[in-house]
């Protein structure tokens, strides 16, 4: 090993000497020194580049052909993020720092500047290696399809990048200008408030990313609705500062990431995954069309199969009650069947027998508070298909039928606001 190192030194010195004497013999003395330094620098930079290229090719080839990408996801993540490139760059630059003495031993005054250039380059390579390491972590969880951890790493990596650039810039300034780090850091105390203001969105985005990932309220790919912005679509990207949502009309909306923490958001993904979607819609009836059913009305409505048994049973029950009532012949005394009540039962049986309605979900027809537009009769149930197009068809079929069927019960559907 020592012999190889010595051979490398001898090779570099030999080439350096050849460049030195060639320029001295063929260039004007006033220009000889700068040209010698320039050519030696080009030689050293080229030698470092070739060394870097060769070792990078070897290392990446080994990673590419000597591991199973499916069996070793960690190695695959490292290979995809090119951390190995940064390691090779770092080794090549360290070799450059070692080779400076062999190439420029005749120009000791140039050492300071060249060492400074290599030191700054090493800082940038280390920064790149750290950022690629964060990318490797993210790639690993992409393979595992752990989207909540991906969001956490996105928030952390973006924050690390921003503050890493700041810290490395301070280190670079200290190296270039020979300033003590304590001097710069001490002066930051006076502008802390300004820094907090500048990085406000960054800090909020970081906190939001961690909160979303740990609470597992949402992830990339989820179908969400944001009433504040009238947005409904799928999350396509959650970054430190912005979140992108692809709307169903193929437009893309961008909101601040911290809005995920401060704004009401409906996550509809659970509904999509369970393949059910809620129907919650009302029909408004004119209360002036409500009435008690006569015997003739009941006999006519018995021809409707869904409520025939119900009318027979209720008719016998109410008839027995009236026999024990004083003035039982007066229709208002005791319980009576009404057209709105029987229609509500009919609507209930209709959705219970609809094959497009989820049998395990809530199936309910209920009256809401009377409004100036009339009495709302709400249909509350769940379609067994969450796809938008199919859901709308199922919902429309139900209300098409009920709106027309209400005429059989002599009910008037409200179309405009009417004072009752």
KEKE-3310 file (N, C-alpha, C; in steps of 0.2 Angstrom, whole numbers, plus 5000, padded with zeros to 4 digits):
npx = (5004:5010:5019:5012:5005:5017:5021:5010:5012:5025:5021:5012:5021:5030:5023:5019:5031:5035:5025:5029:5042:5040:5032:5040:5051:5044:5036:5034:5043:5036:5023:5024:5023:5009:5003:5009:5003:4990:4989:4993:4983:4972:4977:4977:4963:4957:4963:4957:4943:4943:4947:4936:4925:4929:4928:4915:4908:4912:4907:4893:4890:4892:4882:4871:4871:4873:4864:4848:4834:4821:4822:4831:4827:4832:4845:4842:4835:4846:4854:4845:4845:4857:4867:4880:4887:4889:4898:4909:4913:4917:4928:4936:4938:4945:4956:4961:4965:4975:4984:4988:5000:5010:5008:5009:5020:5030:5025:5021:5014:5002:4994:4985:4974:4970:4967:4957:4947:4945:4940:4928:4922:4921:4912:4900:4898:4896:4884:4876:4876:4870:4857:4853:4853:4841:4832:4834:4829:4815:4813:4814:4802:4793:4794:4789:4776:4772:4763:4761:4773:4780:4775:4780:4793:4795:4791:4801:4813:4812:4813:4825:4833:4832:4836:4848:4855:4856:4864:4876:4879:4883:4895:4902:4905:4912:4924:4929:4931:4938:4932:4927:4915:4907:4906:4897:4886:4883:4879:4867:4857:4852:4843:4833:4819:4816:4821:4812:4800:4802:4804:4791:4780:4787:4790:4777:4773:4781:4777:4764:4765:4771:4760:4750:4755:4757:4744:4737:4727:4725:4732:4744:4735:4722:4705:4698:4688:4687:4678:4680:4687:4680:4684:4686:4693:4708:4722:4738:4751:4760:4769:4782:4778:4767:4752:4746:4731:4722:4708:4691:4687:4699:4707:4720:4723:4731:4736:4741:4751:4750:4736:4730:4730:4723:4711:4694:4693:4686:4688:4686:4690:4689:4675:4676:4685:4677:4668:4655:4643:4636:4618:4609:4596:4582:4565:4553:4537:4521:4512:4498:4493:4492:4483:4470:4467:4454:4442:4441:4452:4462:4459:4462:4476:4480:4483:4496:4510:4521:4516:4504:4502:4505:4495:4484:4486:4488:4475:4466:4471:4468:4455:4450:4454:4445:4433:4432:4432:4424:4413:4419:4416:4420:4432:4444:4446:4456:4469:4475:4477:4488:4491:4504:4511:4509:4515:4528:4531:4530:4541:4552:4551:4554:4567:4573:4571:4578:4591:4602:4606:4615:4614:4619:4621:4614:4597:4585:4570:4565:4556:4560:4563:4549:4549:4548:4547:4540:4537:4551:4555:4567:4578:4589:4602:4614:4622:4628:4639:4653:4658:4658:4650:4641:4635:4628:4618:4611:4606:4598:4589:4581:4575:4569:4559:4552:4547:4538:4530:4524:4512:4503:4499:4492:4500:4508:4522:4534:4539:4542:4545:4532:4520:4513)
npy = (4994:5006:5007:5009:5021:5029:5028:5034:5047:5050:5049:5060:5071:5069:5072:5085:5091:5090:5098:5110:5113:5112:5124:5134:5133:5137:5148:5165:5173:5182:5177:5164:5159:5160:5152:5140:5137:5137:5126:5115:5115:5112:5099:5092:5093:5086:5074:5070:5070:5060:5049:5050:5046:5033:5026:5028:5022:5009:5006:5009:4999:4988:4989:4988:4976:4966:4964:4959:4968:4967:4960:4966:4980:4991:4993:4995:5008:5016:5015:5021:5034:5038:5040:5034:5040:5052:5048:5043:5055:5062:5055:5057:5070:5072:5064:5074:5084:5078:5076:5089:5094:5086:5090:5104:5107:5116:5128:5135:5146:5145:5136:5139:5145:5135:5124:5130:5130:5117:5113:5120:5114:5101:5103:5106:5094:5085:5091:5088:5074:5072:5076:5067:5056:5058:5057:5044:5037:5041:5035:5022:5020:5023:5011:5002:5007:5015:5028:5038:5039:5043:5056:5062:5061:5069:5082:5083:5082:5093:5103:5101:5103:5116:5123:5117:5122:5135:5133:5127:5137:5147:5140:5139:5153:5156:5148:5154:5167:5167:5169:5167:5155:5157:5171:5174:5167:5173:5185:5182:5182:5194:5195:5186:5186:5191:5180:5170:5175:5175:5161:5157:5150:5139:5133:5131:5122:5111:5107:5104:5093:5083:5082:5077:5065:5058:5057:5051:5056:5059:5056:5056:5054:5052:5055:5071:5084:5102:5113:5127:5132:5127:5115:5099:5084:5073:5071:5075:5078:5082:5094:5104:5117:5118:5111:5100:5097:5087:5092:5085:5091:5090:5101:5109:5112:5122:5123:5131:5121:5121:5124:5112:5109:5119:5121:5116:5100:5087:5070:5059:5047:5035:5032:5029:5018:5009:5007:5013:5026:5040:5044:5058:5067:5078:5079:5092:5095:5101:5107:5109:5099:5088:5075:5065:5048:5041:5027:5023:5029:5021:5008:5009:5012:5000:4992:4994:4985:4986:4992:4985:4975:4982:4992:4984:4978:4990:4995:4986:4987:5000:5001:4993:5001:5012:5007:5007:5020:5035:5043:5038:5038:5050:5057:5064:5059:5049:5038:5040:5035:5044:5053:5057:5051:5037:5038:5040:5028:5020:5025:5021:5007:5006:5010:5000:4989:4991:4986:4993:4999:5000:4986:4985:4997:5012:5015:5026:5035:5051:5065:5082:5098:5109:5121:5137:5133:5121:5105:5095:5079:5068:5057:5045:5036:5023:5022:5007:5009:5019:5026:5041:5043:5032:5033:5045:5041:5031:5038:5047:5039:5034:5046:5050:5041:5042:5055:5055:5044:5050:5057:5047:5047:5058:5070:5085:5091:5103:5117:5130:5144:5145:5154:5147)
npz = (5000:5004:4994:4983:4986:4986:4973:4966:4971:4965:4951:4950:4953:4943:4931:4935:4935:4921:4915:4921:4916:4903:4900:4905:4896:4884:4885:4887:4900:4909:4908:4912:4925:4929:4919:4921:4934:4931:4921:4928:4938:4930:4925:4938:4941:4931:4933:4945:4941:4932:4940:4949:4940:4936:4948:4952:4942:4944:4957:4956:4947:4954:4964:4955:4949:4958:4968:4974:4969:4974:4985:4993:4998:5005:4999:4986:4988:4991:4980:4970:4975:4973:4983:4984:4974:4979:4990:4982:4976:4987:4992:4980:4981:4993:4990:4981:4989:4996:4985:4982:4987:4980:4967:4966:4973:4969:4970:4983:4988:4982:4988:4999:4992:4984:4993:5000:4989:4988:5000:5001:4991:4996:5006:4999:4993:5004:5009:4998:4999:5012:5009:4999:5006:5014:5003:5000:5011:5009:4997:5001:5009:5000:4992:5001:5002:5012:5015:5025:5033:5022:5021:5033:5031:5020:5026:5035:5027:5018:5027:5033:5022:5019:5031:5032:5020:5025:5036:5030:5022:5030:5036:5024:5022:5033:5031:5018:5021:5033:5045:5062:5067:5079:5079:5068:5072:5084:5081:5075:5085:5086:5076:5077:5077:5065:5057:5061:5056:5043:5040:5044:5037:5033:5046:5050:5040:5042:5055:5052:5043:5051:5060:5052:5047:5059:5065:5055:5047:5033:5017:5003:4988:4994:4993:4995:5002:5003:5010:5013:5002:4991:4986:4979:4977:4973:4983:4977:4980:4994:5001:5010:5010:5001:4996:4983:4974:4964:4955:4951:4939:4932:4934:4944:4961:4972:4989:5005:5015:5028:5030:5031:5044:5050:5043:5040:5034:5024:5023:5011:5008:5015:5013:4999:4999:5006:4997:4997:4997:5004:5003:5005:5005:5002:4999:4996:5003:5000:5014:5014:5006:5013:5021:5029:5026:5017:5017:5004:4999:5005:5000:4987:4988:4992:4981:4979:4980:4990:5001:5004:5014:5025:5025:5027:5040:5048:5046:5052:5065:5069:5067:5078:5088:5087:5090:5103:5107:5111:5101:5090:5076:5071:5062:5066:5079:5088:5082:5064:5047:5037:5021:5019:5029:5026:5013:5018:5024:5013:5005:5013:5013:5000:4998:5006:4998:4987:4976:4974:4986:5001:5011:5024:5029:5036:5033:5031:5032:5035:5043:5043:5051:5048:5035:5026:5013:5014:5020:5023:5018:5021:5013:5019:5016:5010:4995:4986:4978:4976:4966:4956:4945:4944:4957:4956:4947:4954:4964:4957:4951:4962:4967:4956:4955:4967:4967:4957:4961:4972:4968:4967:4980:4982:4985:4985:4978:4982:4972:4972:4983:4995:5004:5018)
capx = (5000:5014:5023:5007:5005:5023:5021:5006:5016:5030:5018:5010:5027:5033:5019:5019:5038:5035:5022:5033:5048:5038:5030:5046:5055:5041:5032:5037:5044:5031:5017:5026:5020:5001:5001:5011:4998:4983:4989:4994:4976:4968:4979:4974:4956:4956:4964:4952:4937:4944:4947:4929:4921:4930:4926:4908:4906:4913:4903:4886:4889:4892:4876:4866:4871:4875:4859:4841:4831:4815:4824:4835:4824:4837:4851:4839:4834:4853:4856:4841:4846:4864:4872:4886:4890:4892:4903:4914:4915:4920:4934:4940:4941:4950:4962:4964:4968:4981:4988:4990:5008:5014:5007:5010:5026:5035:5021:5018:5009:4995:4991:4980:4968:4968:4964:4950:4943:4943:4936:4921:4919:4919:4905:4894:4897:4893:4877:4872:4876:4864:4850:4852:4851:4834:4829:4835:4824:4809:4812:4812:4795:4789:4794:4785:4770:4770:4763:4761:4780:4783:4774:4784:4800:4794:4792:4808:4818:4812:4815:4833:4837:4832:4841:4855:4858:4858:4870:4882:4881:4887:4901:4906:4907:4918:4930:4931:4933:4942:4928:4925:4908:4904:4905:4891:4880:4882:4875:4860:4852:4848:4838:4830:4812:4816:4821:4805:4795:4804:4803:4785:4777:4791:4789:4770:4772:4784:4773:4758:4767:4772:4754:4746:4758:4756:4737:4735:4720:4725:4739:4743:4730:4716:4699:4696:4684:4688:4672:4682:4689:4676:4689:4685:4698:4713:4729:4743:4757:4761:4776:4783:4775:4761:4749:4742:4725:4719:4700:4688:4687:4705:4711:4725:4722:4737:4734:4746:4751:4747:4729:4728:4730:4719:4705:4690:4694:4683:4692:4681:4693:4686:4669:4678:4688:4672:4663:4648:4643:4629:4613:4606:4593:4576:4559:4549:4530:4516:4508:4491:4491:4492:4476:4468:4465:4447:4442:4442:4460:4466:4458:4466:4483:4482:4485:4503:4513:4525:4512:4497:4501:4505:4488:4479:4488:4486:4468:4463:4473:4465:4447:4449:4454:4440:4427:4433:4432:4418:4413:4424:4415:4423:4439:4449:4447:4460:4475:4472:4482:4488:4494:4511:4513:4509:4520:4535:4532:4532:4548:4556:4551:4557:4574:4575:4571:4582:4597:4608:4607:4619:4610:4622:4621:4608:4591:4580:4566:4563:4554:4564:4559:4545:4552:4544:4546:4536:4540:4556:4555:4573:4580:4595:4604:4621:4623:4633:4644:4655:4660:4653:4644:4636:4632:4623:4613:4607:4602:4593:4583:4577:4571:4564:4553:4548:4544:4532:4525:4520:4506:4498:4496:4489:4504:4510:4529:4535:4544:4544:4543:4525:4518:4508)
capy = (5000:5012:5008:5012:5029:5033:5028:5039:5054:5051:5050:5067:5075:5069:5076:5092:5094:5091:5104:5116:5114:5114:5131:5138:5133:5139:5153:5171:5173:5185:5173:5157:5156:5159:5147:5134:5135:5135:5120:5110:5114:5108:5092:5089:5093:5081:5067:5069:5069:5053:5045:5050:5043:5026:5023:5029:5017:5002:5006:5008:4993:4982:4990:4987:4969:4961:4963:4958:4975:4966:4957:4971:4987:4997:4994:4998:5015:5019:5015:5025:5040:5040:5041:5031:5045:5057:5045:5043:5062:5064:5052:5060:5077:5070:5063:5080:5088:5075:5077:5096:5095:5083:5094:5111:5108:5121:5134:5134:5151:5143:5131:5142:5146:5128:5121:5133:5128:5110:5113:5122:5108:5095:5105:5105:5086:5083:5093:5083:5067:5072:5077:5061:5051:5059:5054:5036:5036:5042:5030:5015:5020:5022:5004:4999:5010:5018:5035:5042:5040:5048:5063:5064:5062:5075:5088:5083:5083:5099:5107:5100:5106:5124:5125:5114:5126:5140:5132:5126:5144:5150:5137:5141:5160:5156:5146:5158:5174:5166:5171:5162:5153:5161:5178:5175:5164:5177:5191:5180:5183:5201:5195:5179:5187:5191:5173:5167:5178:5173:5154:5155:5145:5133:5130:5128:5116:5106:5104:5101:5087:5078:5080:5073:5059:5054:5056:5047:5058:5059:5054:5057:5049:5052:5060:5075:5090:5107:5118:5134:5134:5124:5111:5092:5080:5069:5074:5072:5080:5086:5097:5107:5123:5118:5104:5100:5093:5087:5092:5081:5094:5090:5107:5107:5117:5122:5127:5131:5115:5122:5124:5105:5109:5125:5122:5110:5096:5081:5065:5055:5041:5029:5030:5026:5012:5004:5007:5015:5033:5042:5048:5063:5072:5079:5081:5096:5094:5107:5104:5109:5093:5083:5074:5059:5044:5038:5020:5023:5030:5015:5002:5011:5011:4993:4989:4995:4979:4987:4994:4982:4972:4987:4995:4979:4978:4996:4996:4982:4990:5007:4999:4991:5007:5016:5003:5008:5027:5039:5047:5035:5039:5057:5055:5067:5056:5043:5038:5039:5035:5050:5051:5059:5045:5031:5038:5039:5021:5017:5027:5017:5000:5006:5010:4994:4984:4994:4982:4997:5002:4995:4983:4985:5004:5015:5016:5029:5041:5055:5072:5087:5104:5113:5127:5141:5129:5115:5099:5091:5072:5066:5050:5045:5029:5023:5018:5002:5010:5025:5029:5047:5042:5027:5035:5049:5037:5027:5043:5050:5034:5034:5052:5050:5036:5044:5061:5053:5040:5054:5059:5042:5048:5065:5074:5091:5093:5111:5119:5137:5146:5147:5155:5142)
capz = (5000:5004:4988:4978:4987:4984:4965:4964:4972:4960:4945:4950:4953:4936:4927:4937:4932:4914:4914:4923:4912:4896:4900:4906:4890:4878:4886:4890:4907:4912:4908:4913:4932:4930:4915:4925:4939:4927:4918:4934:4941:4925:4926:4944:4941:4926:4936:4950:4937:4929:4946:4951:4935:4936:4954:4952:4937:4947:4963:4954:4943:4959:4967:4951:4947:4964:4974:4972:4971:4978:4992:4998:4997:5007:4994:4981:4989:4991:4973:4967:4977:4971:4989:4982:4970:4984:4993:4978:4975:4993:4991:4975:4983:4998:4986:4978:4994:4997:4979:4981:4988:4975:4960:4967:4978:4967:4971:4989:4989:4979:4993:5003:4988:4982:4999:5001:4984:4989:5007:4999:4987:5001:5010:4995:4992:5011:5009:4993:5002:5017:5005:4995:5011:5015:4997:5001:5016:5006:4992:5005:5011:4994:4990:5006:5001:5019:5013:5031:5034:5017:5022:5038:5028:5016:5030:5038:5023:5016:5033:5034:5016:5020:5037:5030:5016:5029:5040:5026:5019:5036:5036:5019:5023:5038:5028:5013:5024:5039:5050:5067:5067:5084:5077:5064:5076:5089:5077:5073:5090:5085:5070:5077:5076:5058:5054:5063:5052:5036:5040:5047:5033:5034:5052:5050:5036:5046:5060:5049:5040:5056:5063:5047:5047:5065:5066:5049:5044:5026:5014:4996:4985:4997:4990:5001:5001:5007:5009:5013:4995:4987:4982:4980:4972:4976:4985:4973:4983:5000:5002:5016:5009:4997:4995:4977:4974:4957:4956:4947:4933:4929:4936:4950:4966:4977:4995:5009:5018:5035:5030:5032:5051:5052:5039:5040:5028:5024:5020:5008:5005:5018:5009:4993:5000:5008:4991:4999:4997:5007:5000:5010:5001:5004:4995:5000:5001:5002:5019:5012:5002:5018:5023:5032:5021:5018:5016:4997:4997:5008:4996:4981:4989:4993:4975:4979:4983:4995:5007:5005:5020:5030:5026:5030:5047:5052:5046:5057:5072:5070:5068:5084:5093:5086:5093:5110:5107:5111:5095:5085:5069:5069:5059:5070:5085:5088:5076:5058:5042:5032:5015:5020:5033:5022:5008:5021:5024:5006:5003:5018:5010:4993:4998:5009:4993:4981:4976:4974:4992:5005:5016:5031:5031:5039:5028:5035:5029:5041:5043:5046:5053:5043:5032:5022:5007:5015:5025:5020:5019:5019:5012:5021:5015:5007:4989:4987:4974:4978:4960:4956:4940:4946:4963:4954:4943:4959:4968:4953:4950:4968:4968:4950:4957:4973:4965:4953:4965:4977:4965:4969:4987:4981:4988:4981:4979:4981:4967:4974:4990:4996:5011:5020)
cpx = (5004:5018:5018:5006:5011:5023:5016:5009:5021:5027:5016:5016:5030:5030:5019:5026:5038:5031:5026:5038:5046:5036:5036:5050:5051:5036:5036:5038:5039:5024:5018:5022:5013:4999:5003:5005:4992:4983:4990:4987:4972:4970:4976:4967:4954:4957:4959:4945:4937:4943:4939:4925:4922:4927:4918:4905:4906:4908:4895:4885:4888:4885:4870:4865:4872:4870:4852:4837:4825:4817:4827:4833:4829:4842:4848:4837:4841:4855:4852:4843:4853:4868:4879:4890:4893:4898:4910:4917:4919:4927:4939:4943:4946:4957:4966:4967:4975:4986:4991:4998:5012:5013:5010:5016:5030:5031:5017:5013:5002:4991:4985:4973:4965:4964:4957:4945:4940:4939:4929:4918:4917:4912:4899:4893:4894:4886:4873:4871:4870:4857:4848:4850:4844:4830:4829:4829:4817:4808:4811:4805:4790:4788:4789:4777:4767:4769:4763:4768:4783:4781:4778:4791:4800:4795:4799:4813:4818:4815:4823:4836:4837:4837:4848:4859:4860:4864:4877:4884:4886:4894:4906:4909:4913:4924:4933:4934:4937:4938:4926:4917:4904:4902:4898:4885:4878:4877:4868:4855:4849:4843:4834:4822:4811:4816:4815:4800:4796:4802:4796:4781:4781:4790:4782:4769:4775:4780:4767:4760:4768:4765:4750:4748:4757:4749:4734:4728:4720:4732:4738:4739:4723:4711:4697:4691:4686:4683:4675:4684:4685:4680:4686:4689:4703:4719:4734:4750:4756:4768:4776:4779:4768:4758:4745:4737:4722:4711:4697:4687:4694:4710:4715:4724:4728:4735:4740:4746:4748:4740:4726:4727:4724:4712:4701:4691:4690:4686:4687:4684:4690:4679:4671:4681:4682:4667:4656:4649:4636:4625:4609:4603:4586:4571:4555:4541:4526:4512:4500:4489:4491:4485:4475:4466:4458:4448:4443:4449:4464:4465:4462:4473:4485:4484:4493:4506:4517:4522:4506:4497:4501:4498:4483:4480:4486:4478:4464:4464:4469:4457:4446:4449:4448:4433:4427:4433:4425:4418:4418:4422:4418:4430:4445:4451:4451:4466:4472:4478:4482:4492:4502:4514:4514:4515:4527:4536:4534:4539:4553:4557:4554:4564:4577:4575:4575:4589:4603:4609:4610:4614:4612:4622:4614:4603:4586:4576:4563:4560:4559:4560:4555:4548:4547:4543:4542:4539:4545:4555:4562:4575:4587:4597:4611:4620:4629:4639:4646:4658:4655:4648:4639:4632:4626:4617:4608:4603:4597:4587:4579:4573:4566:4558:4549:4544:4537:4527:4521:4513:4501:4495:4493:4493:4507:4518:4530:4540:4546:4542:4536:4524:4512:4503)
cpy = (5006:5013:5011:5019:5032:5033:5033:5046:5055:5052:5057:5072:5075:5073:5083:5095:5095:5097:5110:5118:5116:5121:5135:5139:5136:5145:5159:5171:5176:5181:5166:5155:5155:5153:5140:5132:5133:5128:5114:5109:5110:5100:5089:5088:5087:5074:5065:5067:5061:5048:5044:5046:5035:5023:5023:5023:5010:5001:5005:5002:4987:4983:4987:4979:4964:4961:4963:4965:4973:4963:4962:4978:4993:4998:4997:5006:5019:5020:5020:5033:5043:5042:5039:5036:5050:5055:5045:5050:5064:5061:5055:5067:5076:5068:5069:5084:5085:5076:5084:5097:5092:5087:5101:5112:5114:5128:5134:5140:5150:5138:5133:5142:5139:5124:5124:5131:5121:5109:5115:5117:5102:5097:5104:5097:5083:5085:5089:5076:5067:5072:5071:5056:5052:5056:5047:5034:5036:5036:5023:5015:5020:5015:5000:5002:5013:5026:5040:5044:5044:5055:5066:5066:5068:5082:5089:5085:5090:5104:5107:5103:5113:5126:5122:5119:5133:5139:5131:5133:5147:5147:5139:5148:5160:5153:5151:5164:5173:5169:5166:5161:5157:5168:5179:5172:5169:5183:5189:5181:5189:5200:5188:5180:5188:5184:5169:5169:5175:5165:5152:5150:5138:5129:5127:5122:5110:5103:5101:5094:5081:5077:5076:5066:5055:5053:5052:5049:5058:5058:5056:5051:5049:5057:5064:5081:5096:5113:5125:5136:5131:5119:5103:5088:5076:5073:5071:5074:5084:5088:5101:5114:5123:5111:5105:5095:5093:5086:5087:5084:5094:5096:5105:5114:5117:5126:5127:5124:5116:5123:5117:5104:5114:5125:5115:5106:5089:5076:5060:5048:5035:5027:5027:5019:5007:5003:5008:5023:5035:5046:5052:5068:5072:5081:5086:5096:5100:5104:5105:5103:5087:5081:5067:5055:5041:5031:5019:5024:5024:5009:5003:5010:5004:4989:4990:4990:4981:4989:4990:4979:4977:4990:4990:4979:4984:4997:4992:4985:4996:5006:4997:4996:5011:5013:5005:5016:5030:5043:5045:5036:5046:5055:5058:5063:5049:5044:5037:5039:5042:5049:5053:5053:5039:5032:5038:5032:5018:5019:5023:5010:5000:5006:5004:4989:4986:4990:4986:5001:4997:4993:4984:4992:5006:5017:5019:5035:5045:5062:5076:5093:5107:5119:5131:5137:5123:5111:5095:5084:5070:5059:5050:5037:5029:5019:5013:5003:5017:5029:5035:5046:5038:5029:5040:5046:5034:5032:5046:5045:5034:5040:5053:5046:5039:5051:5060:5049:5044:5057:5053:5043:5055:5070:5079:5092:5100:5112:5126:5138:5148:5148:5151:5146)
cpz = (5000:4998:4983:4979:4985:4976:4963:4965:4966:4953:4944:4949:4946:4931:4928:4934:4925:4912:4915:4918:4905:4895:4901:4900:4883:4879:4889:4897:4911:4913:4911:4920:4932:4925:4918:4930:4936:4924:4923:4937:4936:4925:4932:4944:4936:4929:4941:4947:4935:4935:4949:4947:4935:4942:4955:4947:4941:4953:4961:4950:4948:4962:4962:4949:4952:4970:4971:4974:4975:4985:4996:4996:4999:5002:4988:4982:4989:4984:4969:4969:4976:4977:4987:4978:4974:4988:4989:4977:4981:4994:4986:4977:4989:4995:4983:4983:4996:4991:4978:4982:4983:4968:4961:4972:4976:4968:4977:4991:4986:4983:4996:4998:4986:4987:5001:4996:4986:4995:5005:4995:4991:5005:5006:4994:4999:5011:5004:4996:5008:5014:5002:5000:5013:5009:4998:5006:5013:5001:4995:5007:5005:4991:4995:5006:5008:5018:5019:5033:5029:5018:5028:5035:5024:5020:5033:5033:5020:5021:5033:5028:5017:5025:5035:5025:5020:5033:5036:5023:5024:5036:5030:5019:5028:5035:5023:5016:5030:5045:5055:5067:5073:5083:5073:5068:5081:5087:5076:5079:5089:5080:5071:5075:5068:5054:5055:5058:5045:5035:5043:5043:5033:5040:5053:5046:5039:5051:5058:5046:5045:5059:5058:5047:5053:5066:5060:5047:5037:5023:5006:4992:4987:4993:4996:4998:5006:5006:5009:5006:4990:4982:4984:4975:4976:4977:4980:4976:4989:5002:5008:5016:5006:4997:4988:4977:4967:4958:4951:4940:4929:4931:4943:4954:4970:4983:5000:5014:5025:5036:5031:5040:5053:5049:5040:5033:5029:5020:5018:5006:5009:5015:5002:4994:5002:5002:4992:4999:5000:5003:5006:5007:5002:4998:4999:4998:5004:5008:5018:5008:5007:5020:5026:5026:5022:5016:5008:4995:4999:5003:4989:4982:4991:4987:4974:4983:4990:5002:5008:5011:5026:5031:5029:5038:5051:5051:5051:5064:5073:5071:5075:5089:5093:5089:5100:5112:5107:5105:5090:5078:5067:5068:5063:5077:5084:5082:5070:5053:5038:5026:5015:5024:5030:5016:5011:5022:5018:5004:5007:5015:5003:4993:5001:5003:4987:4981:4976:4980:4997:5011:5023:5033:5034:5033:5032:5030:5034:5039:5046:5048:5047:5041:5028:5015:5008:5020:5021:5022:5016:5018:5014:5021:5012:5001:4990:4981:4974:4972:4958:4951:4942:4952:4961:4950:4949:4963:4964:4952:4956:4968:4962:4952:4962:4971:4961:4957:4970:4975:4967:4976:4988:4985:4983:4982:4977:4976:4968:4981:4991:5003:5013:5025)
residu = (UNK:UNK:UNK:UNK:UNK:UNK:UNK:UNK:UNK:UNK:UNK:UNK:UNK:UNK:UNK:UNK:UNK:UNK:UNK:UNK:UNK:UNK:UNK:UNK:UNK:UNK:UNK:UNK:UNK:UNK:UNK:UNK:UNK:UNK:UNK:UNK:UNK:UNK:UNK:UNK:UNK:UNK:UNK:UNK:UNK:UNK:UNK:UNK:UNK:UNK:UNK:UNK:UNK:UNK:UNK:UNK:UNK:UNK:UNK:UNK:UNK:UNK:UNK:UNK:UNK:UNK:UNK:UNK:UNK:UNK:UNK:UNK:UNK:UNK:UNK:UNK:UNK:UNK:UNK:UNK:UNK:UNK:UNK:UNK:UNK:UNK:UNK:UNK:UNK:UNK:UNK:UNK:UNK:UNK:UNK:UNK:UNK:UNK:UNK:UNK:UNK:UNK:UNK:UNK:UNK:UNK:UNK:UNK:UNK:UNK:UNK:UNK:UNK:UNK:UNK:UNK:UNK:UNK:UNK:UNK:UNK:UNK:UNK:UNK:UNK:UNK:UNK:UNK:UNK:UNK:UNK:UNK:UNK:UNK:UNK:UNK:UNK:UNK:UNK:UNK:UNK:UNK:UNK:UNK:UNK:UNK:UNK:UNK:UNK:UNK:UNK:UNK:UNK:UNK:UNK:UNK:UNK:UNK:UNK:UNK:UNK:UNK:UNK:UNK:UNK:UNK:UNK:UNK:UNK:UNK:UNK:UNK:UNK:UNK:UNK:UNK:UNK:UNK:UNK:UNK:UNK:UNK:UNK:UNK:UNK:UNK:UNK:UNK:UNK:UNK:UNK:UNK:UNK:UNK:UNK:UNK:UNK:UNK:UNK:UNK:UNK:UNK:UNK:UNK:UNK:UNK:UNK:UNK:UNK:UNK:UNK:UNK:UNK:UNK:UNK:UNK:UNK:UNK:UNK:UNK:UNK:UNK:UNK:UNK:UNK:UNK:UNK:UNK:UNK:UNK:UNK:UNK:UNK:UNK:UNK:UNK:UNK:UNK:UNK:UNK:UNK:UNK:UNK:UNK:UNK:UNK:UNK:UNK:UNK:UNK:UNK:UNK:UNK:UNK:UNK:UNK:UNK:UNK:UNK:UNK:UNK:UNK:UNK:UNK:UNK:UNK:UNK:UNK:UNK:UNK:UNK:UNK:UNK:UNK:UNK:UNK:UNK:UNK:UNK:UNK:UNK:UNK:UNK:UNK:UNK:UNK:UNK:UNK:UNK:UNK:UNK:UNK:UNK:UNK:UNK:UNK:UNK:UNK:UNK:UNK:UNK:UNK:UNK:UNK:UNK:UNK:UNK:UNK:UNK:UNK:UNK:UNK:UNK:UNK:UNK:UNK:UNK:UNK:UNK:UNK:UNK:UNK:UNK:UNK:UNK:UNK:UNK:UNK:UNK:UNK:UNK:UNK:UNK:UNK:UNK:UNK:UNK:UNK:UNK:UNK:UNK:UNK:UNK:UNK:UNK:UNK:UNK:UNK:UNK:UNK:UNK:UNK:UNK:UNK:UNK:UNK:UNK:UNK:UNK:UNK:UNK:UNK:UNK:UNK:UNK:UNK:UNK:UNK:UNK:UNK:UNK:UNK:UNK:UNK:UNK:UNK:UNK:UNK:UNK:UNK:UNK:UNK:UNK:UNK:UNK:UNK:UNK:UNK:UNK:UNK:UNK:UNK:UNK:UNK:UNK:UNK:UNK:UNK:UNK:UNK:UNK:UNK:UNK:UNK:UNK:UNK:UNK:UNK:UNK:UNK:UNK:UNK:UNK:UNK:UNK:UNK:UNK:UNK:UNK:UNK)
# end
